[in-house]
């Protein structure tokens, strides 16, 4: 089941242009006619949104166009990322890769499928700090094991489409005043008849070694908006916060006694403790109190504790070691360059 969310948001003229472009790129045409729209920006937006709906068009780099006065159409000249022969080779390899990756998850539940896809990204994809062109497309994460947020979000959608999960890609604008230099991409998915945000890029930036994070798995609008900008194009409303990973796993605490109890269990078993705090606003004073309680449990077993926190999402991570860490309290920042 492939989701074509942005196509369904368009008017009939935009849909006609979208379909003409889709057929032209699929056929690898050197040029093709597209219905003339209101202006240049509208044509480029349709092309961009078409590529969000169809991540399999990884080779569609851009478009140029020319038109004649009084004509009802424009001639689009597509820009391809690779030559035709190479595109077909990549298509075959990516189709086989997608089928192979999806096969073990075919009989899982919707949420298990989403967890499987999320974990594949966190275990196998490294953020491409050089931001090579193919890292914006599925060929980066799926083929090369590297990607940026756009390529990662497209790969999540590609696998969701293969596994029959409704999925689209959300795009937010840059905000230089906040130090956000680039647009950001993540996914909105549908499970149990409701919509949720998943940002595999941000979770990937927080994971340490083999440990995976789920700070951005199955979030509501109010949760994602704590550290994400407003989206540019309309996406479904995500109003349910009850399937947020840590809440669903009973790792969302409201009392300090719960923090102490779980910390004692974690240090006894030699494990990392990651949990969500919903017992009030998170600040440095609260974190210091948590650190004191967690340190006490660690000290009782001859260990030292280190606490790190993703403050916007109120997620805390505690690790335990025999050696005193250089920093015992660290504020984490989830972002695509933090890897």
ROZA-362655 format. One record per residue (C-alpha): x, y, z; residue number from 1; residue in one letter. Coordinates in steps of 0.02 Angstrom, whole numbers, plus 50000, padded with zeros to 5 digits. Example, Ala and Ser with C-alpha at 12.3 -4.5 7.8 and 13.67 -1.06 7.14 Angstrom:
<atoms>
<xx 50615	yy 49775	zz 50390	pos 1	code a> .
<xx 50684	yy 49947	zz 50357	pos 2	code s> .
</atoms>
This chain:
<atoms>
<xx 50000	yy 50000	zz 50000	pos 1	code x> .
<xx 50082	yy 50160	zz 49941	pos 2	code x> .
<xx 50023	yy 50321	zz 50024	pos 3	code x> .
<xx 50002	yy 50472	zz 49910	pos 4	code x> .
<xx 49958	yy 50600	zz 50043	pos 5	code x> .
<xx 50015	yy 50756	zz 49951	pos 6	code x> .
<xx 49930	yy 50707	zz 49787	pos 7	code x> .
<xx 49767	yy 50698	zz 49883	pos 8	code x> .
<xx 49792	yy 50876	zz 49948	pos 9	code x> .
<xx 49808	yy 50952	zz 49773	pos 10	code x> .
<xx 49679	yy 51030	zz 49659	pos 11	code x> .
<xx 49639	yy 50945	zz 49493	pos 12	code x> .
<xx 49761	yy 51049	zz 49390	pos 13	code x> .
<xx 49903	yy 51015	zz 49512	pos 14	code x> .
<xx 49859	yy 50829	zz 49512	pos 15	code x> .
<xx 49867	yy 50827	zz 49321	pos 16	code x> .
<xx 50041	yy 50906	zz 49327	pos 17	code x> .
<xx 50094	yy 50784	zz 49464	pos 18	code x> .
<xx 50036	yy 50634	zz 49362	pos 19	code x> .
<xx 50120	yy 50696	zz 49202	pos 20	code x> .
<xx 50284	yy 50721	zz 49295	pos 21	code x> .
<xx 50269	yy 50551	zz 49379	pos 22	code x> .
<xx 50246	yy 50463	zz 49212	pos 23	code x> .
<xx 50387	yy 50563	zz 49133	pos 24	code x> .
<xx 50511	yy 50520	zz 49270	pos 25	code x> .
<xx 50458	yy 50338	zz 49276	pos 26	code x> .
<xx 50488	yy 50324	zz 49089	pos 27	code x> .
<xx 50655	yy 50417	zz 49104	pos 28	code x> .
<xx 50600	yy 50536	zz 48966	pos 29	code x> .
<xx 50720	yy 50676	zz 48913	pos 30	code x> .
<xx 50572	yy 50797	zz 48916	pos 31	code x> .
<xx 50383	yy 50792	zz 48932	pos 32	code x> .
<xx 50231	yy 50906	zz 48931	pos 33	code x> .
<xx 50148	yy 50959	zz 49094	pos 34	code x> .
<xx 49990	yy 51064	zz 49117	pos 35	code x> .
<xx 50037	yy 51245	zz 49147	pos 36	code x> .
<xx 50009	yy 51300	zz 49327	pos 37	code x> .
<xx 49996	yy 51470	zz 49410	pos 38	code x> .
<xx 50182	yy 51504	zz 49422	pos 39	code x> .
<xx 50357	yy 51435	zz 49436	pos 40	code x> .
<xx 50347	yy 51405	zz 49624	pos 41	code x> .
<xx 50189	yy 51301	zz 49606	pos 42	code x> .
<xx 50270	yy 51188	zz 49475	pos 43	code x> .
<xx 50425	yy 51160	zz 49582	pos 44	code x> .
<xx 50317	yy 51124	zz 49736	pos 45	code x> .
<xx 50218	yy 50992	zz 49641	pos 46	code x> .
<xx 50382	yy 50910	zz 49589	pos 47	code x> .
<xx 50449	yy 50914	zz 49767	pos 48	code x> .
<xx 50289	yy 50843	zz 49843	pos 49	code x> .
<xx 50279	yy 50709	zz 49708	pos 50	code x> .
<xx 50451	yy 50649	zz 49763	pos 51	code x> .
<xx 50393	yy 50641	zz 49945	pos 52	code x> .
<xx 50247	yy 50531	zz 49892	pos 53	code x> .
<xx 50361	yy 50425	zz 49783	pos 54	code x> .
<xx 50531	yy 50395	zz 49866	pos 55	code x> .
<xx 50567	yy 50265	zz 49731	pos 56	code x> .
<xx 50604	yy 50414	zz 49616	pos 57	code x> .
<xx 50775	yy 50430	zz 49698	pos 58	code x> .
<xx 50852	yy 50481	zz 49533	pos 59	code x> .
<xx 50742	yy 50636	zz 49509	pos 60	code x> .
<xx 50862	yy 50776	zz 49552	pos 61	code x> .
<xx 50765	yy 50926	zz 49488	pos 62	code x> .
<xx 50674	yy 51004	zz 49341	pos 63	code x> .
<xx 50693	yy 51144	zz 49216	pos 64	code x> .
<xx 50554	yy 51201	zz 49102	pos 65	code x> .
<xx 50512	yy 51308	zz 48951	pos 66	code x> .
<xx 50346	yy 51371	zz 48887	pos 67	code x> .
<xx 50269	yy 51475	zz 48750	pos 68	code x> .
<xx 50148	yy 51620	zz 48772	pos 69	code x> .
<xx 49965	yy 51569	zz 48766	pos 70	code x> .
<xx 50011	yy 51385	zz 48785	pos 71	code x> .
<xx 49913	yy 51280	zz 48910	pos 72	code x> .
<xx 50063	yy 51169	zz 48947	pos 73	code x> .
<xx 50248	yy 51183	zz 48985	pos 74	code x> .
<xx 50389	yy 51072	zz 48927	pos 75	code x> .
<xx 50479	yy 50999	zz 49078	pos 76	code x> .
<xx 50661	yy 50948	zz 49059	pos 77	code x> .
<xx 50702	yy 50829	zz 49203	pos 78	code x> .
<xx 50871	yy 50824	zz 49288	pos 79	code x> .
<xx 50927	yy 50648	zz 49329	pos 80	code x> .
<xx 51049	yy 50602	zz 49466	pos 81	code x> .
<xx 51122	yy 50460	zz 49362	pos 82	code x> .
<xx 51127	yy 50404	zz 49181	pos 83	code x> .
<xx 50985	yy 50289	zz 49124	pos 84	code x> .
<xx 51082	yy 50126	zz 49135	pos 85	code x> .
<xx 51142	yy 50165	zz 49310	pos 86	code x> .
<xx 50965	yy 50212	zz 49366	pos 87	code x> .
<xx 50900	yy 50042	zz 49311	pos 88	code x> .
<xx 51039	yy 49953	zz 49403	pos 89	code x> .
<xx 51001	yy 50051	zz 49562	pos 90	code x> .
<xx 50814	yy 50018	zz 49542	pos 91	code x> .
<xx 50842	yy 49830	zz 49536	pos 92	code x> .
<xx 50959	yy 49833	zz 49685	pos 93	code x> .
<xx 50844	yy 49943	zz 49790	pos 94	code x> .
<xx 50690	yy 49840	zz 49748	pos 95	code x> .
<xx 50779	yy 49681	zz 49803	pos 96	code x> .
<xx 50845	yy 49768	zz 49959	pos 97	code x> .
<xx 50672	yy 49832	zz 50007	pos 98	code x> .
<xx 50590	yy 49662	zz 49982	pos 99	code x> .
<xx 50725	yy 49576	zz 50084	pos 100	code x> .
<xx 50713	yy 49701	zz 50226	pos 101	code x> .
<xx 50523	yy 49694	zz 50233	pos 102	code x> .
<xx 50507	yy 49504	zz 50227	pos 103	code x> .
<xx 50543	yy 49468	zz 50414	pos 104	code x> .
<xx 50414	yy 49598	zz 50468	pos 105	code x> .
<xx 50269	yy 49548	zz 50355	pos 106	code x> .
<xx 50169	yy 49459	zz 50490	pos 107	code x> .
<xx 50200	yy 49584	zz 50630	pos 108	code x> .
<xx 50070	yy 49705	zz 50699	pos 109	code x> .
<xx 50067	yy 49886	zz 50637	pos 110	code x> .
<xx 50164	yy 49952	zz 50786	pos 111	code x> .
<xx 50289	yy 49808	zz 50779	pos 112	code x> .
<xx 50319	yy 49846	zz 50595	pos 113	code x> .
<xx 50351	yy 50029	zz 50636	pos 114	code x> .
<xx 50470	yy 49980	zz 50775	pos 115	code x> .
<xx 50560	yy 49864	zz 50655	pos 116	code x> .
<xx 50583	yy 50003	zz 50527	pos 117	code x> .
<xx 50637	yy 50129	zz 50660	pos 118	code x> .
<xx 50766	yy 50007	zz 50728	pos 119	code x> .
<xx 50833	yy 49967	zz 50555	pos 120	code x> .
<xx 50873	yy 50152	zz 50532	pos 121	code x> .
<xx 50952	yy 50169	zz 50704	pos 122	code x> .
<xx 51058	yy 50012	zz 50683	pos 123	code x> .
<xx 51113	yy 50031	zz 50503	pos 124	code x> .
<xx 51116	yy 50214	zz 50449	pos 125	code x> .
<xx 51248	yy 50344	zz 50489	pos 126	code x> .
<xx 51213	yy 50528	zz 50468	pos 127	code x> .
<xx 51305	yy 50596	zz 50315	pos 128	code x> .
<xx 51389	yy 50755	zz 50377	pos 129	code x> .
<xx 51452	yy 50791	zz 50201	pos 130	code x> .
<xx 51270	yy 50791	zz 50142	pos 131	code x> .
<xx 51306	yy 50707	zz 49975	pos 132	code x> .
<xx 51164	yy 50719	zz 49850	pos 133	code x> .
<xx 51116	yy 50535	zz 49859	pos 134	code x> .
<xx 51099	yy 50550	zz 50049	pos 135	code x> .
<xx 50939	yy 50649	zz 50019	pos 136	code x> .
<xx 50864	yy 50497	zz 49932	pos 137	code x> .
<xx 50830	yy 50315	zz 49979	pos 138	code x> .
<xx 50989	yy 50262	zz 49891	pos 139	code x> .
<xx 51090	yy 50336	zz 50035	pos 140	code x> .
<xx 51013	yy 50248	zz 50187	pos 141	code x> .
<xx 50952	yy 50092	zz 50093	pos 142	code x> .
<xx 51102	yy 50068	zz 49980	pos 143	code x> .
<xx 51251	yy 50153	zz 50060	pos 144	code x> .
<xx 51206	yy 50155	zz 50246	pos 145	code x> .
<xx 51217	yy 50345	zz 50256	pos 146	code x> .
<xx 51087	yy 50481	zz 50245	pos 147	code x> .
<xx 51018	yy 50648	zz 50300	pos 148	code x> .
<xx 50844	yy 50678	zz 50370	pos 149	code x> .
<xx 50760	yy 50684	zz 50199	pos 150	code x> .
<xx 50838	yy 50521	zz 50140	pos 151	code x> .
<xx 50799	yy 50437	zz 50306	pos 152	code x> .
<xx 50617	yy 50494	zz 50303	pos 153	code x> .
<xx 50600	yy 50433	zz 50124	pos 154	code x> .
<xx 50674	yy 50265	zz 50172	pos 155	code x> .
<xx 50551	yy 50249	zz 50317	pos 156	code x> .
<xx 50408	yy 50285	zz 50196	pos 157	code x> .
<xx 50476	yy 50162	zz 50067	pos 158	code x> .
<xx 50477	yy 50023	zz 50197	pos 159	code x> .
<xx 50306	yy 50074	zz 50265	pos 160	code x> .
<xx 50235	yy 50067	zz 50089	pos 161	code x> .
<xx 50309	yy 49893	zz 50067	pos 162	code x> .
<xx 50234	yy 49835	zz 50233	pos 163	code x> .
<xx 50062	yy 49911	zz 50204	pos 164	code x> .
<xx 50077	yy 50051	zz 50333	pos 165	code x> .
<xx 50004	yy 50223	zz 50296	pos 166	code x> .
<xx 50149	yy 50345	zz 50299	pos 167	code x> .
<xx 50193	yy 50518	zz 50237	pos 168	code x> .
<xx 50339	yy 50637	zz 50257	pos 169	code x> .
<xx 50326	yy 50798	zz 50359	pos 170	code x> .
<xx 50435	yy 50946	zz 50312	pos 171	code x> .
<xx 50470	yy 51094	zz 50427	pos 172	code x> .
<xx 50551	yy 51259	zz 50378	pos 173	code x> .
<xx 50720	yy 51321	zz 50437	pos 174	code x> .
<xx 50727	yy 51449	zz 50578	pos 175	code x> .
<xx 50894	yy 51541	zz 50579	pos 176	code x> .
<xx 50843	yy 51641	zz 50734	pos 177	code x> .
<xx 50842	yy 51477	zz 50832	pos 178	code x> .
<xx 50999	yy 51414	zz 50747	pos 179	code x> .
<xx 50901	yy 51295	zz 50635	pos 180	code x> .
<xx 50989	yy 51315	zz 50468	pos 181	code x> .
<xx 50896	yy 51189	zz 50362	pos 182	code x> .
<xx 50726	yy 51114	zz 50331	pos 183	code x> .
<xx 50694	yy 50955	zz 50428	pos 184	code x> .
<xx 50602	yy 50796	zz 50375	pos 185	code x> .
<xx 50521	yy 50658	zz 50476	pos 186	code x> .
<xx 50369	yy 50544	zz 50459	pos 187	code x> .
<xx 50186	yy 50538	zz 50506	pos 188	code x> .
<xx 50115	yy 50362	zz 50514	pos 189	code x> .
<xx 49946	yy 50284	zz 50547	pos 190	code x> .
<xx 49922	yy 50143	zz 50673	pos 191	code x> .
<xx 49761	yy 50084	zz 50752	pos 192	code x> .
<xx 49665	yy 50213	zz 50653	pos 193	code x> .
<xx 49762	yy 50360	zz 50728	pos 194	code x> .
<xx 49910	yy 50464	zz 50668	pos 195	code x> .
<xx 50080	yy 50484	zz 50752	pos 196	code x> .
<xx 50247	yy 50568	zz 50722	pos 197	code x> .
<xx 50408	yy 50466	zz 50707	pos 198	code x> .
<xx 50576	yy 50553	zz 50688	pos 199	code x> .
<xx 50703	yy 50415	zz 50660	pos 200	code x> .
<xx 50839	yy 50543	zz 50621	pos 201	code x> .
<xx 50826	yy 50625	zz 50793	pos 202	code x> .
<xx 50821	yy 50456	zz 50882	pos 203	code x> .
<xx 50972	yy 50401	zz 50781	pos 204	code x> .
<xx 51067	yy 50555	zz 50841	pos 205	code x> .
<xx 51037	yy 50508	zz 51023	pos 206	code x> .
<xx 51080	yy 50323	zz 51018	pos 207	code x> .
<xx 51247	yy 50272	zz 51091	pos 208	code x> .
<xx 51333	yy 50116	zz 51024	pos 209	code x> .
<xx 51208	yy 49973	zz 51016	pos 210	code x> .
<xx 51082	yy 50067	zz 51123	pos 211	code x> .
<xx 50929	yy 50133	zz 51031	pos 212	code x> .
<xx 50823	yy 50281	zz 51082	pos 213	code x> .
<xx 50636	yy 50305	zz 51061	pos 214	code x> .
<xx 50615	yy 50487	zz 51114	pos 215	code x> .
<xx 50530	yy 50524	zz 50947	pos 216	code x> .
<xx 50431	yy 50364	zz 50919	pos 217	code x> .
<xx 50240	yy 50382	zz 50910	pos 218	code x> .
<xx 50224	yy 50563	zz 50965	pos 219	code x> .
<xx 50072	yy 50677	zz 50962	pos 220	code x> .
<xx 50072	yy 50852	zz 50886	pos 221	code x> .
<xx 50097	yy 50933	zz 51056	pos 222	code x> .
<xx 50246	yy 50820	zz 51092	pos 223	code x> .
<xx 50336	yy 50842	zz 50926	pos 224	code x> .
<xx 50310	yy 51031	zz 50929	pos 225	code x> .
<xx 50419	yy 51045	zz 51085	pos 226	code x> .
<xx 50574	yy 51045	zz 50975	pos 227	code x> .
<xx 50513	yy 51042	zz 50795	pos 228	code x> .
<xx 50460	yy 51190	zz 50689	pos 229	code x> .
<xx 50288	yy 51203	zz 50610	pos 230	code x> .
<xx 50265	yy 51101	zz 50451	pos 231	code x> .
<xx 50261	yy 51187	zz 50281	pos 232	code x> .
<xx 50131	yy 51072	zz 50201	pos 233	code x> .
<xx 49976	yy 51005	zz 50288	pos 234	code x> .
<xx 49986	yy 50836	zz 50374	pos 235	code x> .
<xx 49853	yy 50740	zz 50472	pos 236	code x> .
<xx 49817	yy 50791	zz 50652	pos 237	code x> .
<xx 49909	yy 50683	zz 50778	pos 238	code x> .
<xx 49810	yy 50701	zz 50939	pos 239	code x> .
<xx 49848	yy 50539	zz 51033	pos 240	code x> .
<xx 49995	yy 50538	zz 51153	pos 241	code x> .
<xx 49958	yy 50372	zz 51237	pos 242	code x> .
<xx 50062	yy 50265	zz 51118	pos 243	code x> .
<xx 50222	yy 50363	zz 51147	pos 244	code x> .
<xx 50354	yy 50228	zz 51166	pos 245	code x> .
<xx 50405	yy 50256	zz 51348	pos 246	code x> .
<xx 50226	yy 50277	zz 51406	pos 247	code x> .
<xx 50172	yy 50118	zz 51317	pos 248	code x> .
<xx 50319	yy 50024	zz 51394	pos 249	code x> .
<xx 50276	yy 50089	zz 51570	pos 250	code x> .
<xx 50436	yy 50190	zz 51575	pos 251	code x> .
<xx 50349	yy 50357	zz 51601	pos 252	code x> .
<xx 50361	yy 50411	zz 51783	pos 253	code x> .
<xx 50273	yy 50543	zz 51888	pos 254	code x> .
<xx 50355	yy 50506	zz 52057	pos 255	code x> .
<xx 50536	yy 50512	zz 52115	pos 256	code x> .
<xx 50508	yy 50347	zz 52206	pos 257	code x> .
<xx 50485	yy 50264	zz 52037	pos 258	code x> .
<xx 50649	yy 50339	zz 51975	pos 259	code x> .
<xx 50742	yy 50270	zz 52127	pos 260	code x> .
<xx 50661	yy 50099	zz 52112	pos 261	code x> .
<xx 50699	yy 50080	zz 51926	pos 262	code x> .
<xx 50877	yy 50146	zz 51951	pos 263	code x> .
<xx 50908	yy 50014	zz 52086	pos 264	code x> .
<xx 50847	yy 49878	zz 51968	pos 265	code x> .
<xx 50954	yy 49944	zz 51824	pos 266	code x> .
<xx 51116	yy 49957	zz 51923	pos 267	code x> .
<xx 51087	yy 49783	zz 51996	pos 268	code x> .
<xx 51068	yy 49709	zz 51822	pos 269	code x> .
<xx 51207	yy 49814	zz 51745	pos 270	code x> .
<xx 51090	yy 49899	zz 51623	pos 271	code x> .
<xx 51058	yy 50073	zz 51560	pos 272	code x> .
<xx 50897	yy 50154	zz 51620	pos 273	code x> .
<xx 50804	yy 50266	zz 51497	pos 274	code x> .
<xx 50636	yy 50339	zz 51549	pos 275	code x> .
<xx 50514	yy 50480	zz 51519	pos 276	code x> .
<xx 50468	yy 50605	zz 51656	pos 277	code x> .
<xx 50290	yy 50672	zz 51661	pos 278	code x> .
<xx 50287	yy 50730	zz 51840	pos 279	code x> .
<xx 50307	yy 50916	zz 51800	pos 280	code x> .
<xx 50417	yy 51033	zz 51703	pos 281	code x> .
<xx 50595	yy 50972	zz 51679	pos 282	code x> .
<xx 50736	yy 51092	zz 51727	pos 283	code x> .
<xx 50912	yy 51083	zz 51797	pos 284	code x> .
<xx 50853	yy 51082	zz 51978	pos 285	code x> .
<xx 50742	yy 50931	zz 51944	pos 286	code x> .
<xx 50882	yy 50843	zz 51853	pos 287	code x> .
<xx 51001	yy 50872	zz 51999	pos 288	code x> .
<xx 50874	yy 50795	zz 52115	pos 289	code x> .
<xx 50859	yy 50644	zz 51999	pos 290	code x> .
<xx 51048	yy 50631	zz 51990	pos 291	code x> .
<xx 51060	yy 50630	zz 52180	pos 292	code x> .
<xx 50933	yy 50489	zz 52194	pos 293	code x> .
<xx 51011	yy 50387	zz 52052	pos 294	code x> .
<xx 51187	yy 50415	zz 52122	pos 295	code x> .
<xx 51129	yy 50346	zz 52290	pos 296	code x> .
<xx 51069	yy 50185	zz 52209	pos 297	code x> .
<xx 51231	yy 50170	zz 52110	pos 298	code x> .
<xx 51340	yy 50203	zz 52263	pos 299	code x> .
<xx 51250	yy 50065	zz 52360	pos 300	code x> .
<xx 51321	yy 49942	zz 52234	pos 301	code x> .
<xx 51493	yy 50021	zz 52216	pos 302	code x> .
<xx 51456	yy 50110	zz 52052	pos 303	code x> .
<xx 51452	yy 50287	zz 51986	pos 304	code x> .
<xx 51305	yy 50360	zz 51891	pos 305	code x> .
<xx 51295	yy 50474	zz 51740	pos 306	code x> .
<xx 51132	yy 50559	zz 51695	pos 307	code x> .
<xx 51092	yy 50637	zz 51526	pos 308	code x> .
<xx 50929	yy 50718	zz 51476	pos 309	code x> .
<xx 50834	yy 50766	zz 51320	pos 310	code x> .
<xx 50745	yy 50911	zz 51405	pos 311	code x> .
<xx 50615	yy 50955	zz 51270	pos 312	code x> .
<xx 50550	yy 50776	zz 51268	pos 313	code x> .
<xx 50582	yy 50750	zz 51456	pos 314	code x> .
<xx 50679	yy 50589	zz 51426	pos 315	code x> .
<xx 50817	yy 50542	zz 51548	pos 316	code x> .
<xx 50956	yy 50415	zz 51525	pos 317	code x> .
<xx 51058	yy 50345	zz 51670	pos 318	code x> .
<xx 51214	yy 50239	zz 51649	pos 319	code x> .
<xx 51318	yy 50154	zz 51783	pos 320	code x> .
<xx 51504	yy 50121	zz 51785	pos 321	code x> .
<xx 51645	yy 50075	zz 51903	pos 322	code x> .
<xx 51741	yy 50233	zz 51856	pos 323	code x> .
<xx 51690	yy 50411	zz 51896	pos 324	code x> .
<xx 51629	yy 50495	zz 51734	pos 325	code x> .
<xx 51703	yy 50662	zz 51679	pos 326	code x> .
<xx 51528	yy 50736	zz 51679	pos 327	code x> .
<xx 51389	yy 50667	zz 51788	pos 328	code x> .
<xx 51250	yy 50774	zz 51715	pos 329	code x> .
<xx 51236	yy 50807	zz 51528	pos 330	code x> .
<xx 51102	yy 50896	zz 51428	pos 331	code x> .
<xx 51074	yy 50806	zz 51262	pos 332	code x> .
<xx 51023	yy 50886	zz 51099	pos 333	code x> .
<xx 50932	yy 50783	zz 50971	pos 334	code x> .
<xx 50970	yy 50846	zz 50797	pos 335	code x> .
<xx 51027	yy 50773	zz 50633	pos 336	code x> .
<xx 51205	yy 50836	zz 50647	pos 337	code x> .
<xx 51233	yy 50770	zz 50822	pos 338	code x> .
<xx 51315	yy 50606	zz 50770	pos 339	code x> .
</atoms>
